[in-house]
Amino acid sequence: MKHAKGLSAADRDARSRLHQLLKQADGMVHGSLIRMRRRCGNPNCHCATQDRKHESWYLGVTQKRKTRMKHIGKHQETVVRRWLDADRKARNLLDQISAEAWKRLREE
């Protein structure tokens, strides 16, 4: 069944969920959370004497064929994961809205 504006129930639902997501999200970020393991360079550190490297998180994204990375501190990890999840959900909803638009174009 179509709404007066010509939108299907699936299209209206996806738009509504996207609107709710945008209102509720405290942020969105596109990229990937990457765990890096490195040696620090201090000859007295455990990473130099044992096989235990320092672990840290980075947010990575490729834009205009260049990779950017930003260090993510332990206190930021939860927030960044939440932002990544919101971005992923928004992109999925936009894909659904686009698919519905393609259906409408085929029907006309």
Long-range contacts (C-beta under 8 A, 24 or more apart in sequence): 6-104, 7-100, 8-100, 8-103, 8-104, 10-96, 10-100, 11-96, 11-97, 11-100, 11-101, 14-93, 14-96, 14-97, 14-100, 15-93, 15-97, 17-93, 18-90, 18-93, 18-94, 18-97, 21-86, 21-89, 21-90, 21-93, 22-90, 25-83, 25-86, 25-90, 26-79, 26-82, 26-83, 27-79, 27-82, 27-83, 27-86, 28-83, 28-86, 28-87, 28-90, 29-59, 29-61, 29-80, 29-83, 29-84, 29-87, 30-61, 30-87, 31-59, 31-60, 31-61, 31-84, 32-59, 32-60, 32-61, 32-84, 33-57, 33-58, 33-59, 33-60, 33-72, 33-77, 33-80, 33-81, 33-84, 34-58, 34-59, 34-60, 34-69
